[in-house]
């Protein structure tokens, strides 16, 4: 198909050799697992291995990665030039809207000589329609599970990836500073989000994997509340959490604010959040199990008597994301029972928050990268609760 002036890889997030190294590591993982090929449908894994990114992943796309040889990409015709611009993959199999993409995929698998071979798919993937699995199973007999092969590679970021996260964090800083500056009596949660989104996007952010989690007044006491035209009064909390994006790499940040006098209960809970975050960060260094910083955080919260107000993991990996999430929690979490050791290059968002349901929430967070000796935070916004005179 004529590329019509679109140059291969002209908008790629990374150089060609970065993807070649990633594909080679994934292929080595397939070989170790005794698999002949992996059919990849998740947009994050596809982006990691090829650079392909589009908001049109709601239509079928699949990367067929053999254990040996070059990958082939199955893609809708409308996305073809997007694919050319973002990747260095030369082998694309393009289907039309009038064709059945799953049947088309099966023809590709047959043409590549993979019929009767050990073909795997990520059985835990969010973007694996049942029809795809059933069709593969019908044609191949046994469909093997390739879950975790690519994700294991994504857990530790390369220096080039950390640079993307650092840039994304600068966009978050711009958005959060603007949001906090917009907090005042009479301002609505819509006003706060408008300020945050405008500043982050003007700073350079692309579209986020998940919307900002911003609420005001009593609505802050509901987890994952989003803006809904609720104005701040002269004695109200504001809860602000957002992510921003550079080349699909997400950094996130959570901050709290209050208009008017801060109730002592909220002051106490905010201090516990600060102390819990500090205690968790004190434990982060290579070789430490992922559960250790979570346990340190939980101990601070438990000692203060707020166990019932904090029943969640401390944090989660961040990096490549498409909607509906800005995190990589499916890859790695800082949580009880997670024994995986921290390594340099792992990146996390740590958002300890305490809430009295239906009344208010306070919280604070950082996005950090694990270093050779400890950790480094990527954001620069002060952690203190922002106080606004009524």
N, C-alpha and C positions, 0 to 999 in steps of 0.2 A: 504494500500500500504506500502510495506517495506521501512523504511526510510534509509536503506543502510548505516547506520553509521552516518547519519546527525542527530544531536541532536536538539530536539525542543528548539527554542529560543537561539541557541548558538551564533548567531550574532545579537541578539536583541539590539536595541539602549537603551532600558530602562528595568527595572525589570518588572516582570509579574504584580505586584500589581499596577503599574502606568497605565497600559493598562486597568486593571479591573476597576479602578476608572474612567477613561475616558469613557469606555463603559457604566458604570452605570449612569454617568451624561448625556450621549447621550440618553440612554433609558428613563431617567426621562424627558428629553425634548420631546421625542416621546409621552410619556404619557400625558404630558401637552397639546400637540397639538392634542390629540385624535387620534393618529396614532397607527396602530398595528405593522408596520415594515417599515424600510427604506432600500431601495436598493442603495448602495453607490458605485459609479464608479470612482470618482476622486481620483487620486493617493495620493494627499496630505491628504485628509480625511481618506483614507484607512490606510495610514502610521500612522496618529495620533491615530487611534483607535486600530491598531493591530501591527504596526512595520513593516508590509510588504513593502519592497522597491525593485524595479527592474527597469532597463531601458527598460524592455520588456512590459511596460504598454501600448504599442501601440497595443497589443493583448488584448482581452476582459478579464477583471477581475471585480468581483463584491463582495462586502461584504453585506450579507443580515443580517441586525441587527433587531431582533424583539424587541418589547417594553418589553417583558418578555422572559427570557430564554437566551440560549447561541447563539452567532452568527454563521453563516456558511459562508464559503468563496468559491466562484466559481472561478476556476482558470485553466488555460491551463496546460496540463501535463508537458510541458517543464519547467514551473515555479514552479513545486510542491516542489522540494527540496530547492529551494530558499525560498519558503514560510515556510517550516519547520524550516529552519535555522533562519529566521527573526522574527517569531511570536511564540506565545504560544497558538494559536488557534488549537484545536484538530479536529474540524469538517471541512474538506475540501471536496468539490465536484469537481472532476477533469474531465475535458473534453479533448477529443483528437482533433487533428487538422482536422480529418475527420468529426467531429461533428459540428453542428450549435450551437454556444455558447449561443445565445439568446433563442433558443428552450430548450437548456439544463437548462438555468436559470429558465425558466417557470416550468419545471419539478421539480426543487428544491423547488420553491415557493409552488407548489402543495403538494409535499411530506411533507413540513413543516406546512401544514394546513393553509396556508395564502390565499388560493383562497377564494374570496368573502370578504376578510378583507380589512381594510383601509391601503393599501400599498402605500408608497410615494417614490419619487425619487427626486434628486436634479435637478430641471428643469433649473437651471442656470449653471449647471456644464459644463466645457469645454469638458469632455470626456463622453458625453451622445449622442451616435449615434441616429439619428432619428429612425432607425430600432428598437432599444431597446425600445424607448418610444412607438412607434406604436404597437409593439408586446405586451407590457405590457397593453396598453390601450385596445387592442382587447381582451385580456384574462381576464382582471380584470374589465373592464367597465370604471371605474374612476381611474386615477392615481393621487394621491395627491402630493402636492409639499412639499418636506422636506428641501428646500433650507434654509440655515442659522442655522439649528439646531446644526450641528457639528462645523460650522465656528464660532459661538458665543463662543464656548468653546475654540477654538484655539486663540482667540484674546488676552487672558490673559495667559501668560506663567507661568508655574510652576518653582520653583527654579531649578529643574533638566533641564528644557528646557533653562533657562537663561544660565546655565553652558555650554550647547552646543553652544549657540550663542557667548559666550565669547571666546570659543575655535576657532570658525569659524572666529571671528574678529582678532585673532592672526594670522591666515593664510592670511587674507586680508592684514594685516599690512606688512607681509613678501612680499607678491606679489606687493603691491603698492610701497614699498621702493625700490624693485628691478626695477620696471618700471620707477620710477623717476630717478634712478641711470643710466638707459640706455638712457635717453634723451640727445642727442647731435646732432650737425650738421652731416648729413650723415646717421644717424640712421633712419630706417623706422618704421612705425607703427607696422609692423610685428615683428621687433626687440623688441619693447616695450612689445608687448603681449607675445612673447616667454619668455622674462625675467619674466614677471608677473606670467604667468601660471606655469613656472618651479618652481619659488620660492614658490608660494602658495601650489603647489602639494607636493613639497619636505617638506614643513612645516607640511603637513598632510591633505590638502584639498582633498575631493572627487570630482566627476564630478559636475559641476555647473548647475543650472537650466537655466541660460542664459549666453551666451558668454560675455567676457569683451567688453565694449563699449569704444574703443580706436581709436583715429584718430589724424592726424597730418596736419599742414598747414591749407589751406583754407577748407579742408574737415572737420575740427572741427566745422565749422559753420553750419553743417547739423545735426539735432537731431538724436540720435541713430545711428550715423555712426560707422562702424566697420572697422577694419584694412584692407587695400587694397594696400599694397606694396608702400606706399607713403613716400618718404624720407623727413626728416627735412632739411631745408636750414639754412642759417646763421641768419635768422630773421623770425622764425616761432613758432606758438603755438603748444602745445601738450595737448590733453585732455584724461584723464585716469579715467575710472570708471570700477569697477569690484566687483564681489562677490566671496566668498569662502564658503566652506561647511564642516560642521561636523555633521555626522549622519542626513543628509538632512536639517539641520538648517543653514540658510544663513545669513551672515552679509555682508554688502556692504560698499563701500567707493568711493568717487570721489575726484580727485585732478587735479590741472592744473600746467602746466609748460610752459616756454618760452625760446627759444634759441635766444640769442642776446638781443638788447634793447627792452624793453617792451613799446609799444605805450601807451601814456597817457590815451587814451580811454579804453584800456584794463585794465590799472592800476585802473582807476576809477570804472569800472564795477566789477573788482575783489573785491575791497573794499566794494562795495554795497553787493555783495554775502556774504562776511564775516559778515557784519553788519546785513544783513537779517537773516542769520543763528543764530547769537547771539541773536537777538531780538526774534526769534521763540523759541529758547531754554529757554529764560527767562520766557516764559509763560507756560512751561511744568511742570505740577504737577497734582496730583490726583484731580478729581472733575472738572477740566477745560474741556470745550468742545473741541473736535478735531479741530474745525474750528478756535479756538482762535490763536494757533501758526501760522497757515497759514495766518490769517489776519494780524498778527504782521509782518510777513515776507513781505507780499504784500505791507503794508504801507511804509516800508523802500524802497522797489523797486519803488513804485509809486512816492514817494517824490523825488527820484533821477532822475525821468523822464524816467524810463525804463519799463513802463507798457507793451508796445508792445513787449518787449523782454522776457517777462515772463508771459506766459499764460498757466499755468499748476498748479497742486496741489503742495503743499510744500513737502509732503512725504507720506509714506505708511507703513503699517505693514510689518514686516519681520519675518520669521520663517521657516516653512516647505515649501519647493518648489521642484517641478520637472519642466523640460522644458515644456512650453516655457518661464517661468518667474522666476526671483529670489525673487520676492516680494509677499506679501499677500494683494495687493491693492484691490482685490475683497472682502476682509474681512473688511478692515478698511483703510481709508485715512485721512490724515490731509489736509482738503480741505474746502472751503466755503460751508456752509449749512450742514456740518456734526456735529450734536449736541450731539453725543455720548460722554459721559464723559470719560476722561482718567482715567485709573486705574493702580495701582502698578502691574508690571509684563507685561504690554504692551510694545512691542518693535517696533521701527520705524527706517526707513532710511529717512533722511532729506537731499535732494540734491538740494538746490537752485543753479540754473545756469542761466547765461545770455549770449545771443549770438547775434551777428550780422550775420544774415543768409548769408551763402556763404563766410564769412570772418573769423570769429573765435568764439569760445565759451570759457568762463571761468566759473568755478564753484567749489564748495567745499561742502563736506557733512560729516555727522557723522551717525553711527548707535548707537542708545541709548536705554536704558531701563528705563521706568518710575519707580521711587522709591516711598517710602512712603512720602517723602518730596519734591521731584523734579524729577531729572533725573540723569543718569550716562552714560557717553559715553563709548563704548566698544573698540574703536580704540585708537592708540597712535601716528599716523603719524601727524606731524605738518600741520596746515591748510594753511600756507602761500604759495603763488605761488612760485614754484621752478624756479630759474633763472639760466640759463646756459650760460656761455660766449661763443660767437661764435668762 
